[in-house]
Amino acid sequence: MSAPHVSRLPSGPAAGLLLGAGAYSLFSVHDTLVKLMVAGLPVVQILLIRSIIIAGATLAMSRGTVIGELRASRRKGLLLWRAITTLAAWCLYYVNGTELKLAEMTTLYYVAPLVTLALAVVFLREKLTAPRVIATIVGFVGVVVACNPAGIPLGLPALMVLAAAVLWSIATILMRTISNSDSSGLLMFSLNAFYVLALLPFAVVVWQPMDWTATVFALGTGIAGGVGQLLLIESARRLPAGVLGTVEYTGLVWAFVFGALVFHEAPAPVVYAGAGLVVVAGLILAWGERVRSRLVFRPPNL
């Protein structure tokens, strides 16, 4: 992982879309395992174990060279800010799990791709093509339809989830920027090492004993989360940040699949209609990136 990128993976926008979709499918596996574990273990303990696994695996696979990369990196500040914003987004989102319904949280959180698209235009000077705009809007409408929210109260919990979405968007912009110069191993190690340092004091206080099932699930979160992070970083090298944010909508489809298979949830017909719109958004995005539409809205010079 000491190379600037994983050269064995295919290149190009199409590969970037596939890698991004693969990343969010693995994140869905990760979230499913976490949901199976949270009934008996503190979430902070689960995240700490996952982070230790990823940081340790990255360190081992790079044969320790990632430490030297971190010391030599000229973007230590950006690496730190990415870690802080990602952890803050995670905490703001999950702390409201008892205050908001899952549909409400999901709807609010999926504002993130829209924010990412806007931030990418302003800060990264990315082109705002018609397919990207249409795909983002269609995907968000699909999420709203699928979740079918019955009036979300705009109180502190809702505002915290919206703040989480904005922070995740900022983290995506930072990841897109850093991935141009630093290796995937460095991005993964710096993020998860920060998690370990930040969460260890809290996890020690609330630590609970683990049986074999919980241990296997915890290892699974580390594997799924680690490979998912790697694919997401490699996707960020191949796609504009605005496009990468839109790929995030594919995670909704996997949430339905694992919800039905693992938790025996039976979504209403409107859920499948919303998921269909998400799929359509993905197809629009894939088509737009392939033909490289010439219809471009250039942002004003700031």
Secondary structure, 3 states (H helix, E strand, C coil): CCCCCCCCCCCCHHHHHHHHHHHHHHHHHHHHHHHHHCCCCCHHHHHHHHHHHHHHHHHHHCCCHHHHHHHHCCCHHHHHHHHHHHHHHHHHHHCCCCCCCHHHHHHHHCCHHHHHHHHHHHHCCCCEEHHHHHHHHHHHHHHHHHHCCCCCCCCHHHHHHHHHHHHHHHHHHHHHHHCCCCCHHHHHHHHHHHHHHHHHHHHHHHCCCCCHHHHHHHHHHHHHHHHHHHHHHHHHHHCCHHHHHHHCCHHHHHHHHHHHHHCCCCCCHHHHHHHHHHHHHHHHHHHHHHHCCCCEECCCCC
